[in-house]
Amino acid sequence: EVQKLNQQLEEKNGEIQQMLNQPPYEKEREILRLQKTLAEREKAQATSDVLCRSLTDETHQLQRKLASTAEMCQHLAKCLEEKQRKEKGNSDDQIPTERSNQVFSQLLYNETSLQALICNLQEENRMLKQKVAHV
């Protein structure tokens, strides 16, 4: 281990000697190159940070939308169950009225559209998670 560290130290000393032996203009050129590389990395890091923050905010927003949509779906499902219970209890042999058919159709439409919205939000959330992982 000590020999390995001594060898690395010798290599670094060799690099330092090589840089000291370079003409001043080459040293300046190397310094400028390193400064440029550093600036590019800092810019890339800043961009990455902004994207991560943006994706995190968007993910949180989508999670809130998904939660509220799920709550709405549960509410609509309860309403539908109540409506079905009332219809079954009130009219075992009666034909449902046109108004109850409209309400029932509207509830089914709302539930279907909410399920489609949930699927879309879940897909978008999955894509955002992939983007975050990529970043």
N, C-alpha and C positions, 0 to 999 in steps of 0.2 A: 504494500500500500504506500509506504514511504517512498520507495523507488519510483512508483508510478507518479506520485505527486511531484517528486523532484524532476522527473522527465517533463511533466507538464509545465513546471516552473521554468525549466530551461527553454522550452519551446516559446513560452511567453516572453522570456528575456530576449530570445533571438528575434522575435517579432518587434520588440521595442527597439533593439539595436538597428534592425533593418529600417524602421521608421526614422530613427535619429540620423541615420546615414543618408536618407533621401534628401534631395535638394529642397530648399524651402518652398518652391512653387508646387512641388508634388505633395508636400505636406498640406499646403493650403487647399489643393485640389481634393485631397482625401477628406479633409475636414468638411469642405463644402458638400462633398458627396454624402458623407455621413449625416450632415445636418439636413440635407434634402430627404434622405431616406427616413430620418426621424420625423420630419414634418409630414411626410406621406403616411407614415404609420399612425401618427397622432390624428390626422384627418380621417383615416379609415376607422380608427377606434371611435372617434366622435360620431361618425355616420352610423356605425354599428350601434352605439349607445342610443342614438335618436330612434333608430328603427326598432330596437328592442323595447324602448319605452312606448313607442307608438303601438307596437303589436301587443304589448301587455295591456295597455289601456283599452284597445279594441277587444281583446280577449275578455277583459272584465266586463265591458259593456255587453258583449254577446252573452256572457254567462248570466248577467242580470236579465237580459231579454228572454233568455231560455227559461230562467226560473219563473218570471212573470207569465210567460206563455204556458208553462207546465201548470202553474196555479190556475190560470184561466181554463185550461183543459179539464182539470179536476172539477172546477166549479161547473162547467158545462156538462160534464158527465153526471154530476150529482143532480143538476137540473133535469137532465134527460131521464135519469132513473126515477126521480119524483114524478115527472110528467107521465112516464109509462105506468108507474104504480097507480097514479090517480086515474088514468084512463082505464086501466084494468079493473080497478076497484069500482069505479063509477059506471062502467058500461061493459059488462062481460059480454052481453049479447048485442049491444048497440053498435051501430056503425059510427066511427069517429067523424066529428064535424069537419068541415073544410078548414076552419080556423085551426083546429088542433093538428090537422095534417100539415098546414103551412108552418106552424111552430116546430113541429117535429122535423120537417124538411130543413128548416132554417138551422135547427140545432145540429142536425147531421152534417149540413154544409159547413157550419162553423167548426165542428170537430174535425172534419176532413181537412179544411184549410189550415187549421191550427197544427194538425199533425204534419202537413206538408211544410209549414213554417218551421216546426221543430226539426224536421229532417234537414231542411236547408241550413238552419243555424248550427246543427251538429256538424254538417259537412264543412261549413265555413270555419267553425271552431277547430276541426281537425286540420284543415289547410293552414290556419294560423299557427297551430302548434308545430306543424312541419316547418313553417317559415322561421319560427322562433328557434327551433332546433338547428336549422340550417345556419342562421345568423350566429 
